[in-house]
Amino acid sequence: MDIYVKPKKKASIVGKEHIAVKDIADVFAAPDIQKRAEGVKLLTTGSRDEVRLLSVIDVVRAISSALPGHSIVNVGEMDTMVSIKAKAPKKRPIVTWIKVALVSLILFTGASTAIMTFHTDSQMGTVFKQYHKIFFGEEVEKPYIINIPYSIGLALGIVVFFNHFSGKRLTKEPTPIEIEMAVYEKDAQDAVIDSLSLEEERKKEDK
């Protein structure tokens, strides 16, 4: 009987004494065998927060020991980064709101500074004056008839680009920020896995 195992790339474990196969992987097999395979214990957690690396070999070895005579097929990741927390973190809404406010202030200030700097470097104000003179035959210091629609268009362009407005998604496509965060998270996970792998190799060499 084949047991198909699909380990995750990252798993978060909170407040558990033991980590079982079902905590880090999806399992498919006959119902009775699947239930037994999902309950196989892989390791015991300590009393402190830590990050551990579990290889698919560890999963195969544990299942083979508990369910001998079955073929185990890996259809997922080769290594799983397991983030272990002894206790669930306390929710602090005030602290969260303060962080959100600070990050929003920093992002708004940085974005507005970047936009103003771009317009200054490209002499956008002079360009608008020239546009006003060309189309309306009059040279003015502040061509509001161009500045105001441009400002509205700039705001709408930002909303469309980031695919969000007032907490609502405009389309089902991922936003640029979500894509960048996904890429960053993937790179961070790969870096942690590589670091843990090197640490495991050093421990084996020391033995």
C-alpha positions as CSV (number, residue, x, y, z in Angstrom):
1,M,0.0,0.0,0.0
2,D,1.4,3.4,-1.0
3,I,1.3,6.4,1.4
4,Y,1.6,9.7,-0.3
5,V,3.2,12.5,1.8
6,K,3.3,16.2,0.9
7,P,5.5,18.1,3.4
8,K,5.0,21.8,3.7
9,K,7.8,24.3,3.2
10,K,7.0,26.0,6.5
11,A,4.9,24.9,9.5
12,S,4.1,26.8,12.7
13,I,3.5,24.8,15.9
14,V,2.0,26.6,18.9
15,G,1.7,25.0,22.4
16,K,2.2,21.4,21.4
17,E,4.4,18.9,23.3
18,H,4.8,16.6,20.2
19,I,4.9,17.3,16.5
20,A,3.1,14.7,14.4
21,V,3.2,14.1,10.6
22,K,-0.1,15.9,10.2
23,D,1.3,19.1,11.6
24,I,3.9,19.5,8.8
25,A,2.5,17.4,5.9
26,D,-0.6,16.3,4.1
27,V,-1.1,12.6,3.9
28,F,-3.1,10.5,1.4
29,A,-3.7,6.7,1.8
30,A,-6.4,4.3,2.7
31,P,-8.5,5.9,5.5
32,D,-7.3,3.7,8.3
33,I,-3.7,3.9,7.2
34,Q,-3.9,7.7,6.6
35,K,-5.1,8.3,10.1
36,R,-2.3,6.2,11.6
37,A,0.3,7.9,9.4
38,E,-0.9,11.4,10.3
39,G,-0.6,10.6,14.0
40,V,3.0,9.4,13.8
41,K,5.2,11.5,16.2
42,L,8.3,13.1,14.7
43,L,9.8,15.0,17.6
44,T,9.2,16.4,21.0
45,T,9.1,20.1,21.5
46,G,11.0,21.9,24.3
47,S,9.9,24.6,26.7
48,R,11.3,27.4,24.6
49,D,10.7,28.9,21.2
50,E,12.9,27.6,18.4
51,V,13.1,26.8,14.7
52,R,13.8,23.3,13.6
53,L,14.5,21.6,10.3
54,L,12.7,18.4,9.4
55,S,13.8,16.5,6.3
56,V,11.5,14.3,4.3
57,I,13.9,11.5,5.3
58,D,12.9,12.1,8.9
59,V,9.2,11.8,7.9
60,V,9.8,8.6,5.9
61,R,11.9,7.1,8.6
62,A,9.2,7.7,11.3
63,I,6.3,6.5,9.2
64,S,8.2,3.4,8.0
65,S,9.0,2.6,11.6
66,A,5.4,2.9,12.7
67,L,3.9,1.4,9.6
68,P,6.3,-1.2,8.2
69,G,5.6,-2.8,4.8
70,H,4.2,0.3,3.2
71,S,5.7,2.4,0.4
72,I,6.0,6.1,1.1
73,V,6.0,8.5,-1.8
74,N,7.0,12.1,-1.3
75,V,5.1,14.6,-3.5
76,G,6.1,17.8,-1.6
77,E,9.0,19.6,-0.2
78,M,12.3,18.0,0.7
79,D,12.8,20.1,3.9
80,T,10.3,21.7,6.2
81,M,11.1,24.7,8.4
82,V,9.2,24.2,11.7
83,S,8.6,27.3,13.8
84,I,7.9,26.1,17.4
85,K,6.4,28.4,20.0
86,A,5.8,27.1,23.5
87,K,2.9,29.5,24.1
88,A,0.6,31.5,21.8
89,P,1.7,35.2,21.7
90,K,-0.5,37.6,23.6
91,K,-2.7,39.8,21.5
92,R,-2.0,43.5,22.0
93,P,-4.3,45.5,19.8
94,I,-2.9,48.9,21.0
95,V,0.6,47.9,20.1
96,T,-0.6,46.6,16.7
97,W,-2.4,49.8,16.0
98,I,0.7,51.9,17.0
99,K,2.9,49.8,14.7
100,V,0.4,50.1,11.8
101,A,0.3,53.9,12.3
102,L,4.1,54.2,12.4
103,V,4.5,52.1,9.3
104,S,1.8,54.0,7.5
105,L,3.4,57.3,8.4
106,I,6.8,56.2,7.2
107,L,5.4,54.8,3.9
108,F,3.3,57.9,3.3
109,T,6.2,60.2,4.0
110,G,8.6,58.2,1.9
111,A,6.1,57.9,-1.0
112,S,5.2,61.6,-1.1
113,T,8.9,62.6,-0.9
114,A,9.7,60.3,-3.8
115,I,6.8,61.7,-5.9
116,M,7.8,65.3,-5.2
117,T,11.4,64.6,-5.8
118,F,10.6,63.0,-9.2
119,H,8.4,65.9,-10.2
120,T,11.2,68.4,-9.2
121,D,13.9,66.4,-11.1
122,S,11.7,66.1,-14.2
123,Q,10.6,69.8,-14.0
124,M,7.0,68.7,-14.2
125,G,5.8,72.2,-13.1
126,T,7.6,73.8,-16.1
127,V,6.1,71.2,-18.4
128,F,2.6,71.9,-17.2
129,K,3.1,75.6,-17.8
130,Q,4.2,74.9,-21.3
131,Y,1.1,72.7,-21.8
132,H,-1.1,75.5,-20.6
133,K,0.5,78.0,-22.9
134,I,0.2,75.6,-25.9
135,F,-3.4,74.6,-25.4
136,F,-4.8,77.8,-23.9
137,G,-2.5,80.5,-25.3
138,E,-1.8,81.9,-21.9
139,E,1.2,81.5,-19.6
140,V,0.2,81.2,-15.9
141,E,2.3,80.4,-12.8
142,K,0.0,77.7,-11.5
143,P,-2.1,76.0,-14.2
144,Y,-4.7,74.4,-11.9
145,I,-6.7,73.2,-14.9
146,I,-3.9,70.7,-15.6
147,N,-2.6,70.3,-12.0
148,I,-5.9,69.1,-10.5
149,P,-6.8,66.5,-13.1
150,Y,-3.2,65.2,-13.0
151,S,-3.3,64.9,-9.2
152,I,-6.6,63.0,-9.4
153,G,-5.3,60.7,-12.2
154,L,-2.1,60.1,-10.1
155,A,-4.2,59.0,-7.1
156,L,-6.4,56.8,-9.2
157,G,-3.3,55.3,-10.9
158,I,-1.9,54.4,-7.5
159,V,-5.2,52.8,-6.4
160,V,-5.4,50.7,-9.6
161,F,-1.7,49.7,-9.4
162,F,-1.9,48.5,-5.9
163,N,-5.4,46.9,-6.5
164,H,-6.8,48.1,-3.2
165,F,-9.1,50.9,-2.0
166,S,-10.4,51.3,1.5
167,G,-9.6,47.7,2.4
168,K,-11.3,46.3,-0.7
169,R,-9.6,44.4,-3.5
170,L,-10.5,45.7,-7.0
171,T,-9.6,42.4,-8.8
172,K,-8.7,38.9,-7.8
173,E,-5.1,39.3,-9.0
174,P,-2.4,39.6,-6.3
175,T,-1.2,43.1,-5.7
176,P,2.5,44.1,-6.3
177,I,3.0,44.3,-2.6
178,E,1.6,40.8,-2.1
179,I,3.9,39.5,-4.8
180,E,7.0,41.1,-3.3
181,M,6.1,39.9,0.2
182,A,5.6,36.3,-1.2
183,V,9.0,36.5,-3.0
184,Y,10.6,37.9,0.2
185,E,9.1,35.2,2.4
186,K,10.2,32.5,0.0
187,D,13.8,33.8,-0.1
188,A,13.8,34.2,3.7
189,Q,12.5,30.6,4.2
190,D,15.2,29.3,1.7
191,A,17.9,31.2,3.6
192,V,16.7,29.8,7.0
193,I,16.5,26.2,5.6
194,D,20.0,26.5,4.1
195,S,21.3,27.8,7.4
196,L,19.7,25.0,9.4
197,S,20.9,22.4,6.9
198,L,24.5,23.7,7.3
199,E,24.1,23.6,11.1
200,E,22.8,20.0,10.9
201,E,25.8,19.0,8.7
202,R,28.3,20.6,11.2
203,K,26.7,18.6,14.0
204,K,27.0,15.4,12.1
205,E,30.7,16.2,11.3
206,D,31.4,17.0,15.0
207,K,30.0,13.6,16.0
